Amino acid sequence: MYQKILETLSLGPATATTLAAVTGSTRQTVGRKLRDLADKIIKYDKVRPPLYYAVTEAFESGNKILLAAVDPYGNNNLWGVLRPLAHGGYYLQQEAITPKALAGANGDGLYDDLPYFLDDM
């Protein structure tokens, strides 16, 4: 069932109801499986019902790319975690100190391509 969920999510985002229909399971069973896949998916709960996305590895850095800034005192501050999406694009999981300018055009952290602030890297 895990493989079927990941295959479905690699095509694009899906709700738990959609995943239940695809796998032939109940939403509760799918919910348990999604919790088990926590490192391989993200839950986007800024919409109802929540959407689930599969993540993939990128830039030989795994599927969680930490974005940090160094302040004037030499301290590292985590601004967010960039998650490459399996179907293409990126999601920026924001922290409390993430500048709003990094949240994307819609302010939701979703990008169709590499975020603009990483273009020159």
C-alpha positions in Angstrom: 0.0 0.0 0.0 2.9 2.4 0.8 4.2 2.0 -2.8 0.7 2.7 -4.3 0.3 5.9 -2.2 3.8 7.1 -3.2 3.1 6.3 -6.9 -0.2 8.2 -6.8 1.4 11.2 -5.0 4.3 11.3 -7.5 1.7 12.3 -10.1 0.6 15.3 -8.1 -1.1 16.2 -4.8 -4.0 14.2 -3.5 -6.4 14.1 -0.6 -6.8 11.2 1.8 -10.2 10.4 0.2 -8.6 10.1 -3.2 -5.8 8.0 -1.8 -8.3 5.7 -0.1 -10.2 5.3 -3.4 -7.0 4.5 -5.3 -5.8 1.9 -2.7 -9.2 0.5 -1.9 -8.7 1.2 1.8 -10.5 3.3 4.3 -9.5 6.9 5.1 -8.4 5.8 8.6 -6.1 3.2 7.1 -4.7 5.7 4.6 -4.2 8.2 7.5 -2.1 5.6 9.4 0.0 4.8 6.3 0.5 8.5 5.6 1.9 9.0 9.2 4.3 6.1 8.6 5.5 7.9 5.4 6.2 11.2 7.2 9.7 11.6 5.7 8.5 10.9 2.2 5.5 13.1 2.0 4.3 16.5 3.2 0.9 17.4 4.4 -0.3 20.8 3.1 -3.1 21.7 5.5 -3.7 25.3 4.4 -6.6 24.1 2.4 -9.6 21.8 3.2 -9.4 18.9 2.8 -5.6 18.8 3.3 -3.4 17.8 0.3 -0.6 15.4 0.4 2.6 15.6 -1.8 5.4 13.1 -2.3 8.9 14.5 -1.9 12.0 13.4 -3.7 15.8 14.0 -3.4 17.5 16.9 -5.1 21.0 18.3 -5.4 22.4 15.3 -3.6 21.1 16.9 -0.4 18.2 14.5 0.4 14.6 15.6 0.5 15.0 18.2 3.2 17.2 21.2 2.2 17.8 23.5 5.2 17.8 27.2 4.4 19.6 29.3 7.0 20.9 32.8 7.3 23.8 34.1 9.3 23.0 37.1 11.5 25.5 39.9 12.3 26.6 38.0 15.4 27.5 34.9 13.5 24.5 32.9 14.6 22.8 30.6 12.1 19.0 31.1 11.9 16.8 28.5 10.2 14.5 30.3 7.7 12.9 27.2 6.4 13.2 23.7 4.9 12.9 23.4 1.1 11.2 20.1 0.1 11.6 19.1 -3.6 8.2 17.7 -4.8 8.2 14.4 -6.7 5.9 15.7 -9.4 8.0 18.8 -9.9 8.3 22.1 -8.0 9.3 22.8 -4.4 7.6 23.5 -1.1 9.2 25.8 1.5 8.2 24.8 5.0 8.4 28.1 6.8 9.7 28.8 10.3 8.4 31.6 12.5 11.3 33.9 11.3 10.9 33.1 7.6 10.7 36.4 5.7 7.3 36.8 4.0 9.1 37.6 0.7 10.3 33.9 0.6 6.7 32.5 0.9 6.1 32.6 -2.9 3.7 34.5 -5.1 0.7 33.2 -3.2 2.3 33.2 0.2 1.8 29.4 0.5 5.4 28.3 0.1 4.7 26.4 -3.2 6.9 27.0 -6.2 6.6 25.6 -9.7 10.3 25.7 -10.1 13.4 26.4 -8.0 12.5 29.4 -5.8 13.7 32.7 -7.2 16.0 33.4 -4.2 18.1 30.4 -5.1 18.5 31.1 -8.8 22.0 32.4 -8.5 23.3 29.5 -6.4 
